[in-house]
Amino acid sequence: MGESGAHKDWGDAALLRALKNGSMEAFNALYQRYWQLVYNAAFKRLNDGDAAKDITQDFFLQLWNRRSELHILHLPAYIHTAVRNRVLNTLEAQSRFLPVADLLIENTPAADQADSLARRNEWLKSYHLLVDALPPARQEIFRLHIQDGASTEEIARQLNISRKTVQNQLGKALARLRETLGFLTGLLG
């Protein structure tokens, strides 16, 4: 779908000035002109259509929300940098999702330690208490993803919420667990 309206023939600088003044037509023209570039740049790095769509949506949402404070001199360069940063943030968030079973295997003490089973049980008890203390919706998302192995897309469909919400809730749950797991992991070894 091509650009429409009076703004379609404007250059990027003119569209950005109009956007800064709150022009929805300028925003729509920029969106039509650049959404495919944003999406392709994200998809090329992630090879994940849903994540690329999320990044594209987030990019344009931020472009609109921050329109009065942005000082963009060259939009394609700005897009490249913004997408790269969002991709890095997405990859960082995904790398935080370490299943508990993997963590236990990595931190299982040697079998000859007399109290290894007691420490492992203490760790598991503390882990479950911590998960149980999460807000109910966050707890449900966490359990579906970490314990049941559901993807963020499956959870979003099942709970009728956006994938981005699922990712945000998982990130918050894991951040809370990470705060405590440093201490608890010390119990294992």
N, C-alpha and C positions, 0 to 999 in steps of 0.2 A: 504494500500500500504506500503510495507516494505522498509527498507533502502536499498540503492543500492550503488555500487561503492566500492572503496578500504576502505572508511571510516566506513563502516557499522560495522566492528568488533572492532573499536577503542573505548576506554573508553571515558567517558565524559571529563576528564582532557585533553586528547590528542586532542579531537575535539575542546575544548575551546581554546587550544593553537593555533591550526590551524586556527580557526575562528579569533582569535586576529590578525593573520597574513594576514587576508583577504581571506581565503579559502571559496569559495562559496560551494564547495563540503562538507566541514565540516558543514557549515550552513545548507545545505539541509539534511545532516544526522541528525543533532540535531532537525531540524524541523520534520522530519519523526519519530524520536524517541519520541518527546515530545509534538507534537501538540495536541494529544488526551488528554493528562494529563492537559494541559493548558485549553483547551476547557471545559473538564469535571469539573475542579475546578471552573471555572467562571460560568458554567451553574448551578452547584449545589447551588451556592450562590444566583444567580439571577433568575433562572428558566425562562430564556429568551434566546432562541437560537440565535437570531440576536445580542443581546448584548454580548453573550459569543463569537460569531464569531468575533465581533469588538475587544474585549479584546485580543483574540488569535492573531489576525492580528497585533494589536498594540504591543503586547509583542514581537513578532518575528521581527517586524520592528525595534523596539528599540534595540533588541539584536544585530541586524545587524548594525544599525547606531552607536551604542555606543560600538561596539566590541573592539576597541582599548583601551577604558578606563575602561571597566568592569573587576573586580577582583572577579570571582565567584569560591568559593571553593567547594561548593556542589550544583549542578544544581537543583535537586528537591526541596531543601530548598529555593533556590533563586526564583524558579518558584512559590512556595507557597506564599512567601512574595509579589512578584511582582503582582501576580493575586489578592491577597487580597487587595492590595493598589488600583489597578485599579477598582476592584469591589466597594470599598468604594468611590472612586471618581465618579463612575457612579451613585451610589445611591445618593450621595450628589447632583450631577447635576440634577437628576430626582426630588429630593425633592424641588428644587428651582422653579419648574414649577407650580405655584399657579395661577389658573385661576382668572382673574380680578373680575369676579362675586363673587367668594369666598372671595376675599380680601374686596370687598365692603360690603358683608354681615357681615364679621367679624368686620368691622370698621364703621358700620352704627350707627350714633348717636341716642340718645333717641328721640322719636317723639315729646316730649314737648319742644325741643330746637327750638327757633324761626328761627334761621338761618341755620338749618341742611340741608335743601334742597339747599340753595345757596352754602353752603360749598361742598356738594356732587357734584353739577353741576360744581363748580370750579375744583374739583378734577378730574372729568371726562374730562373736557376740557383740563386740563394740561396733563392728561394721553394720550389723543388722539394726542395732539401736540407732545408729546414725541415719540409716536409710529410713527407718520408721519415723524419725523426727523431721523429715522433710515435709513441706506443705503437701497436702493430699494430691493435688494435680501434678506437681513436680515428681512426687513419689511414684505415681502411676506411670508417667512417661519414662522415668528412670528404670523402673522394673521391666516395662515392656521392651526397652532397648537393651539394657545390660543383662538382665536375667533371662528374658525370653528371646533375645536376639532379633527383635523386630527392627526394621530400618526406620529411619526418620520419616520417610515417605509413607510407609505402612502405618506408623503411629498417627501421623497427621490425618490420613484417611479414616482410620478407626475412630479417632476422637473428634473428627470433624473440625480440626484446627489447621492453621498453616504450618508448613514444614519449618518455616523460620521460627515460629513459636516453639515447636518441638526442640529445635536446635538450641534456642536460647535457654529453655528450661533444663535441657541436659547440661549445658555449659554451667549453669548456676548450681545444679546438683553436684556436678563433678568438682567444681571449685570448692564447695563446702566439704566434700569428702576429702579432697586433696589437703585442705587445711588440717584435718585431723589424721589422715592416713600417714603423714610423716611420723607422727608419734606412734601410731598403732603399728606401722611397719617395723619400727624399732623393737616391738614386742616379739617379733618373729626371729630376730637373728642377732 
